[in-house]
Amino acid sequence: MAPCIELEAAGERILLDLGLPLDADGASDDLRPPVAGLRAEDPTLRAVVLSHGHGDHWGLLPLCRPNVPLAMGAATARIMCAAAPFVPNAFVPNVSFELNDRRTFQIGRFSITPYLVDHSAYDAYALLIQAAGRRLFYSGDIRAHGRKGGLFERLVSNPPRGIDTMLMEGSSLGRLDEHTQFPTEDDIEARLTQSFKQPGFVILSASAQNIDRIVSIYRACKRSGRTLLLDLYAMEILRATGNERLPNVGWPNLSVYVPEYQRRQIARKERFDLLDPYKSARIYRERITEIADRTVMLFRPAMADDVETANLWPGTRAIWSQWDGYLNDGPGARLKADLATRGVPIEIIHTSGHASILDLKRLANAIQPDRLVPVHTFEGDSFSRYFDNVTRRSDGEWWEV
């Protein structure tokens, strides 16, 4: 389901995304697609173009030769660099081409126009590719119900024309009824606010790279009179966006907590510079114990020992603000079991990073491609129930746009 799309024109090639499947245990050589130029130098591979910074769109890049030319948004590259000291399988990109909203640029034979879109990843793009007299539009991952939903409305009201083939994601198919919409990010903020008004220390599991969600959590904290506790990783991601309108040091209802595992990481890697920007906003374990009923901690399982040491488990409530499928196995399932053992109730408050079927239909109707090809979905065979001009293609199949 992770996209990797190879395009060829006049003997030159580009890739659109190079993702690690979400159900993979990790990046391994057997997952790398047999694309010339990924392992050994091949000048016909001009670049890998990343639509956004989620691992299911870039996660196989660490298996490639180090000097493969890359195209991505500038904020995406900064976020990947900021995440590197904190996450496993990190990748620090060396960017050759920068994506900017509706600013066309050239990679060899390929003329590329990025369209900034609403998605749960910051700095995400759909892509218009023109080459050899043909026009292809790749939706990337897209939605209409996030904090940047206006970008979706702008796209459907002023779409690219004359599209021969549209590659459209369909992550919501099979997970949502045709006539149902996902909650908006404003709906999530309202639900979080109501939950935060209840007593108890709150631990909240959400992706630090889901900037829309971090904003919703912060706004809900302000509305409910709580303080949001963010760790160094989350703060570094926010800072890497370069967006001064996002929560930062000095903002009310925001403190920085450095959990024990990050303290050890910093000492081991001698990255004490990571602490410097946040000294004025730091909060320590003793103070959290004093104000626990008025705080929300952005939480991951590695912080469980901090909660234990501070004796905060009694009365703690947990909120899961990610896809609930992650609770079925792996770290999510282990966390769910651990919370159950401790008697900590868990509430799910989340919305999808992907468009509903209704909004995908709006997108397809606006673009009006001659041919629509499903990508990034387990339900490609059901596309023809909802969309016109659907053509199914197989993995590894070459065909003319």
C-alpha positions as CSV (number, residue, x, y, z in Angstrom):
1,M,0.0,0.0,0.0
2,A,3.0,2.3,0.4
3,P,3.3,4.3,-2.9
4,C,6.3,4.1,-5.2
5,I,5.5,5.4,-8.7
6,E,8.1,5.3,-11.5
7,L,7.6,7.6,-14.4
8,E,9.7,7.5,-17.7
9,A,9.8,10.0,-20.5
10,A,12.4,10.1,-23.4
11,G,14.7,7.8,-21.5
12,E,14.7,9.7,-18.2
13,R,12.9,8.6,-15.0
14,I,11.6,10.0,-11.7
15,L,10.0,8.3,-8.7
16,L,7.0,9.7,-6.9
17,D,7.5,8.7,-3.3
18,L,9.4,5.6,-2.0
19,G,7.4,4.4,1.0
20,L,7.9,1.8,3.7
21,P,4.6,-0.2,4.1
22,L,2.9,0.5,7.4
23,D,2.7,-3.2,8.2
24,A,6.5,-3.8,7.6
25,D,8.6,-4.7,10.6
26,G,11.3,-2.3,9.3
27,A,13.2,-1.3,6.2
28,S,14.9,-4.3,4.6
29,D,16.5,-4.9,1.2
30,D,13.8,-7.2,0.1
31,L,11.3,-4.3,0.3
32,R,13.3,-2.0,-2.0
33,P,11.6,-1.9,-5.4
34,P,13.8,-3.1,-8.4
35,V,14.3,0.4,-9.7
36,A,17.5,1.2,-11.5
37,G,19.5,3.9,-9.9
38,L,18.4,3.3,-6.3
39,R,21.3,1.1,-5.4
40,A,23.9,1.8,-8.0
41,E,24.4,5.0,-10.0
42,D,22.2,5.3,-13.0
43,P,21.9,8.8,-14.6
44,T,18.5,8.1,-16.1
45,L,17.0,8.3,-12.6
46,R,16.8,12.0,-12.2
47,A,15.2,12.3,-8.8
48,V,12.9,10.9,-6.1
49,V,10.0,13.4,-5.5
50,L,8.4,13.1,-2.0
51,S,4.9,14.3,-1.7
52,H,5.2,14.7,2.1
53,G,7.1,13.5,5.2
54,H,5.3,10.4,6.4
55,G,7.4,7.2,6.5
56,D,5.0,5.3,4.2
57,H,6.1,7.8,1.5
58,W,9.8,8.0,2.2
59,G,10.7,5.1,4.5
60,L,12.8,3.1,1.9
61,L,15.1,6.0,1.2
62,P,17.7,4.8,3.8
63,L,18.2,1.7,1.7
64,C,19.2,3.7,-1.4
65,R,22.6,5.0,-2.4
66,P,23.3,8.3,-0.5
67,N,23.4,10.7,-3.4
68,V,20.0,10.0,-5.1
69,P,18.7,13.4,-6.0
70,L,15.7,14.3,-3.8
71,A,12.8,16.8,-4.3
72,M,10.6,17.8,-1.3
73,G,9.2,20.7,0.5
74,A,11.6,22.8,2.5
75,A,9.6,22.4,5.8
76,T,9.4,18.6,5.2
77,A,13.2,18.4,4.9
78,R,13.6,20.5,8.1
79,I,11.2,18.3,10.0
80,M,13.0,15.1,8.9
81,C,16.3,16.6,10.1
82,A,14.7,17.7,13.4
83,A,13.3,14.3,14.0
84,A,16.6,12.5,13.4
85,P,18.1,12.6,16.9
86,F,14.9,11.2,18.4
87,V,13.5,8.5,16.1
88,P,14.8,5.1,14.9
89,N,15.5,4.6,11.2
90,A,16.0,8.4,10.9
91,F,16.8,9.9,7.5
92,V,18.5,13.3,7.0
93,P,17.7,14.4,3.4
94,N,20.0,16.3,1.1
95,V,17.5,18.2,-1.0
96,S,18.3,18.9,-4.7
97,F,14.9,20.4,-5.7
98,E,12.5,22.3,-3.5
99,L,8.7,22.0,-3.7
100,N,6.7,25.3,-3.5
101,D,3.0,25.7,-3.8
102,R,2.0,26.0,-7.5
103,R,5.5,27.0,-8.5
104,T,6.5,24.9,-11.6
105,F,10.1,23.6,-11.8
106,Q,11.9,21.2,-14.1
107,I,13.7,17.9,-13.5
108,G,15.1,16.8,-16.8
109,R,12.2,16.0,-19.1
110,F,9.6,16.4,-16.3
111,S,7.8,19.7,-15.6
112,I,6.4,19.5,-12.0
113,T,3.9,21.7,-10.3
114,P,3.3,21.1,-6.6
115,Y,-0.1,21.9,-5.0
116,L,0.0,22.4,-1.3
117,V,-2.8,20.2,0.3
118,D,-4.5,19.5,3.5
119,H,-3.1,16.4,5.2
120,S,-2.1,15.3,8.7
121,A,1.5,15.7,7.6
122,Y,2.8,19.3,7.4
123,D,3.9,20.6,4.0
124,A,2.2,18.0,2.0
125,Y,1.7,18.3,-1.8
126,A,-0.3,16.9,-4.7
127,L,1.8,16.9,-7.9
128,L,1.1,17.7,-11.5
129,I,3.7,16.1,-13.8
130,Q,4.0,17.0,-17.5
131,A,6.3,15.2,-19.9
132,A,6.2,14.0,-23.5
133,G,3.0,15.8,-24.2
134,R,1.1,14.1,-21.4
135,R,-0.3,15.3,-18.1
136,L,-0.5,13.2,-14.9
137,F,-1.9,14.4,-11.6
138,Y,-0.9,12.6,-8.4
139,S,-3.1,13.3,-5.3
140,G,-0.5,12.3,-2.8
141,D,-2.3,12.0,0.6
142,I,-5.1,14.5,0.8
143,R,-8.2,15.5,2.9
144,A,-10.6,18.4,3.3
145,H,-11.5,18.3,7.0
146,G,-8.2,19.4,8.6
147,R,-7.1,22.9,9.7
148,K,-5.9,23.6,6.1
149,G,-9.2,22.5,4.5
150,G,-9.2,25.7,2.5
151,L,-6.4,24.3,0.4
152,F,-8.7,21.5,-0.7
153,E,-11.5,23.9,-1.6
154,R,-8.9,26.0,-3.6
155,L,-7.9,22.9,-5.5
156,V,-11.4,21.8,-6.5
157,S,-12.4,25.3,-7.4
158,N,-9.3,25.9,-9.5
159,P,-8.0,22.5,-10.6
160,P,-5.4,21.7,-13.2
161,R,-7.1,21.0,-16.6
162,G,-6.5,18.5,-19.4
163,I,-5.4,15.6,-17.1
164,D,-4.7,12.4,-19.0
165,T,-4.3,10.3,-15.9
166,M,-5.0,10.9,-12.2
167,L,-3.4,8.7,-9.6
168,M,-5.7,9.1,-6.5
169,E,-5.3,7.7,-3.0
170,G,-8.1,5.8,-1.5
171,S,-7.2,5.1,2.1
172,S,-10.7,5.7,3.4
173,L,-12.3,3.1,1.2
174,G,-13.3,0.1,3.3
175,R,-13.1,2.2,6.5
176,L,-15.9,4.7,5.9
177,D,-19.4,4.6,4.5
178,E,-19.8,6.4,1.2
179,H,-22.1,9.1,2.7
180,T,-20.2,9.6,5.9
181,Q,-17.7,12.4,6.6
182,F,-14.8,12.2,9.1
183,P,-14.9,14.6,12.0
184,T,-13.2,17.9,11.4
185,E,-10.1,19.0,13.3
186,D,-12.4,21.6,15.0
187,D,-14.7,18.7,16.1
188,I,-11.6,17.1,17.6
189,E,-10.7,20.2,19.4
190,A,-14.2,20.5,20.9
191,R,-14.1,16.9,22.1
192,L,-10.7,17.3,23.6
193,T,-11.9,20.4,25.4
194,Q,-14.8,18.6,27.0
195,S,-12.5,15.7,28.0
196,F,-9.9,18.0,29.5
197,K,-12.6,19.6,31.7
198,Q,-12.9,16.3,33.6
199,P,-10.6,15.8,36.6
200,G,-7.4,13.8,36.5
201,F,-3.9,13.9,35.0
202,V,-4.2,13.3,31.2
203,I,-1.7,11.4,29.0
204,L,-2.4,11.9,25.3
205,S,-0.9,9.7,22.6
206,A,-0.6,11.6,19.3
207,S,2.0,12.0,16.6
208,A,4.3,15.0,17.3
209,Q,4.5,15.4,13.5
210,N,0.7,15.8,13.2
211,I,0.9,19.6,13.6
212,D,-2.9,20.1,13.1
213,R,-3.5,17.8,16.1
214,I,-0.9,19.5,18.3
215,V,-2.6,22.8,17.6
216,S,-6.0,21.2,18.5
217,I,-4.6,19.8,21.7
218,Y,-3.0,23.2,22.6
219,R,-6.2,25.1,21.9
220,A,-8.2,22.6,24.0
221,C,-5.8,23.1,26.9
222,K,-6.2,26.8,26.7
223,R,-10.0,26.5,26.6
224,S,-10.1,24.1,29.6
225,G,-7.4,25.9,31.7
226,R,-4.8,23.2,31.4
227,T,-1.1,23.3,30.6
228,L,0.2,21.2,27.7
229,L,3.5,19.4,28.4
230,L,5.5,18.8,25.2
231,D,8.8,17.0,25.1
232,L,11.9,18.0,23.2
233,Y,11.0,16.0,20.1
234,A,7.6,17.7,19.7
235,M,9.1,21.1,20.3
236,E,11.9,20.5,17.8
237,I,9.3,19.5,15.2
238,L,7.2,22.6,15.8
239,R,10.3,24.8,15.5
240,A,11.4,23.1,12.3
241,T,8.2,24.2,10.5
242,G,9.4,27.7,10.6
243,N,5.9,28.8,11.3
244,E,5.7,31.5,14.0
245,R,1.9,31.0,14.4
246,L,2.5,27.6,16.0
247,P,2.9,27.0,19.8
248,N,6.4,27.9,21.0
249,V,8.4,28.9,24.0
250,G,6.8,31.8,25.8
251,W,3.2,30.9,24.8
252,P,0.7,30.5,27.7
253,N,-0.5,27.1,28.8
254,L,2.7,25.5,27.4
255,S,5.6,23.9,29.2
256,V,8.5,21.7,28.1
257,Y,9.1,18.4,29.9
258,V,12.2,16.4,29.1
259,P,11.4,12.7,29.9
260,E,14.1,10.5,31.4
261,Y,14.7,8.6,28.2
262,Q,15.4,11.8,26.3
263,R,17.8,13.0,29.0
264,R,19.8,9.8,28.5
265,Q,19.7,10.2,24.7
266,I,21.0,13.8,25.0
267,A,23.8,12.7,27.4
268,R,24.8,9.7,25.3
269,K,25.0,11.8,22.1
270,E,26.3,14.9,23.8
271,R,23.5,17.0,22.2
272,F,23.0,19.4,25.1
273,D,22.4,22.1,22.5
274,L,18.9,20.6,22.1
275,L,18.0,21.9,25.6
276,D,19.1,25.5,25.1
277,P,16.1,26.9,23.3
278,Y,13.7,25.6,25.9
279,K,15.3,26.4,29.3
280,S,12.8,29.2,30.1
281,A,9.8,26.9,29.4
282,R,11.0,23.7,31.2
283,I,9.0,22.1,33.9
284,Y,10.3,19.3,36.2
285,R,8.7,16.2,37.5
286,E,8.0,17.6,41.0
287,R,6.0,20.5,39.6
288,I,4.0,18.2,37.4
289,T,3.0,16.2,40.5
290,E,1.8,19.5,42.1
291,I,-0.4,20.5,39.1
292,A,-1.3,17.2,37.6
293,D,-5.0,17.8,37.5
294,R,-4.3,20.9,35.3
295,T,-1.9,19.4,32.8
296,V,-2.0,17.3,29.6
297,M,1.2,15.3,28.7
298,L,1.9,14.4,25.1
299,F,2.8,10.8,25.8
300,R,4.6,7.9,24.3
301,P,5.2,4.5,26.0
302,A,8.8,5.4,26.8
303,M,7.4,8.0,29.3
304,A,5.6,5.4,31.4
305,D,8.5,5.3,33.9
306,D,8.3,9.1,34.4
307,V,4.6,8.8,35.3
308,E,5.4,5.9,37.6
309,T,8.3,7.8,39.4
310,A,6.0,10.9,39.9
311,N,3.3,8.6,41.3
312,L,0.8,9.9,38.8
313,W,-0.9,6.7,37.7
314,P,-3.7,6.9,40.3
315,G,-6.4,9.1,38.7
316,T,-4.7,9.3,35.3
317,R,-6.8,9.2,32.1
318,A,-5.5,8.3,28.7
319,I,-6.5,9.7,25.3
320,W,-5.5,7.9,22.1
321,S,-5.4,10.5,19.3
322,Q,-4.1,8.3,16.4
323,W,-5.6,5.7,14.1
324,D,-7.2,3.1,16.4
325,G,-5.8,0.3,14.2
326,Y,-2.4,0.9,15.9
327,L,-3.9,-0.4,19.1
328,N,-4.4,-3.8,17.7
329,D,-0.7,-4.9,17.6
330,G,2.8,-3.7,18.2
331,P,3.6,-0.8,20.6
332,G,0.0,0.4,20.6
333,A,-1.4,-3.0,21.7
334,R,1.3,-3.2,24.5
335,L,0.4,0.3,25.7
336,K,-3.3,-0.6,25.7
337,A,-2.6,-3.7,27.8
338,D,-0.3,-1.8,30.2
339,L,-3.0,0.9,30.8
340,A,-5.6,-1.8,31.4
341,T,-3.4,-3.5,34.0
342,R,-3.0,-0.1,35.7
343,G,-6.7,0.6,35.6
344,V,-6.2,3.7,33.4
345,P,-9.2,4.3,31.1
346,I,-8.5,5.1,27.5
347,E,-10.6,7.3,25.3
348,I,-10.2,7.5,21.5
349,I,-10.5,11.1,20.0
350,H,-9.2,11.1,16.4
351,T,-9.9,11.9,12.8
352,S,-8.4,10.6,9.7
353,G,-5.5,12.2,7.7
354,H,-7.2,11.1,4.5
355,A,-10.2,12.3,2.5
356,S,-13.7,10.8,2.9
357,I,-15.2,9.1,-0.2
358,L,-17.5,12.2,-0.6
359,D,-14.5,14.5,-0.8
360,L,-12.6,12.1,-3.1
361,K,-15.5,12.2,-5.4
362,R,-15.4,16.0,-5.3
363,L,-11.8,15.9,-6.2
364,A,-12.2,13.5,-9.1
365,N,-15.2,15.5,-10.4
366,A,-13.1,18.7,-10.3
367,I,-10.0,17.2,-12.0
368,Q,-12.1,15.2,-14.6
369,P,-9.2,12.9,-15.7
370,D,-9.5,10.8,-18.8
371,R,-8.4,7.9,-16.7
372,L,-8.4,7.5,-12.9
373,V,-6.0,4.9,-11.4
374,P,-6.3,3.9,-7.7
375,V,-3.1,4.1,-5.6
376,H,-2.4,3.8,-1.8
377,T,-5.4,1.7,-1.0
378,F,-6.4,-1.8,-0.2
379,E,-9.7,-1.3,-1.9
380,G,-8.7,-0.5,-5.5
381,D,-11.3,-3.0,-6.9
382,S,-14.1,-1.0,-5.4
383,F,-13.1,2.4,-6.9
384,S,-15.4,1.9,-9.9
385,R,-18.4,1.9,-7.6
386,Y,-17.8,5.5,-6.7
387,F,-15.7,7.1,-9.6
388,D,-15.8,7.3,-13.4
389,N,-13.1,6.2,-15.9
390,V,-11.4,3.9,-13.4
391,T,-8.5,1.8,-14.7
392,R,-6.9,-0.8,-12.4
393,R,-3.1,-1.3,-12.7
394,S,-0.9,-3.9,-11.0
395,D,2.2,-3.4,-9.0
396,G,5.3,-3.5,-11.3
397,E,3.2,-3.0,-14.4
398,W,4.5,-0.4,-17.0
399,W,1.8,1.4,-19.0
400,E,1.3,4.6,-21.0
401,V,-0.1,7.7,-19.3
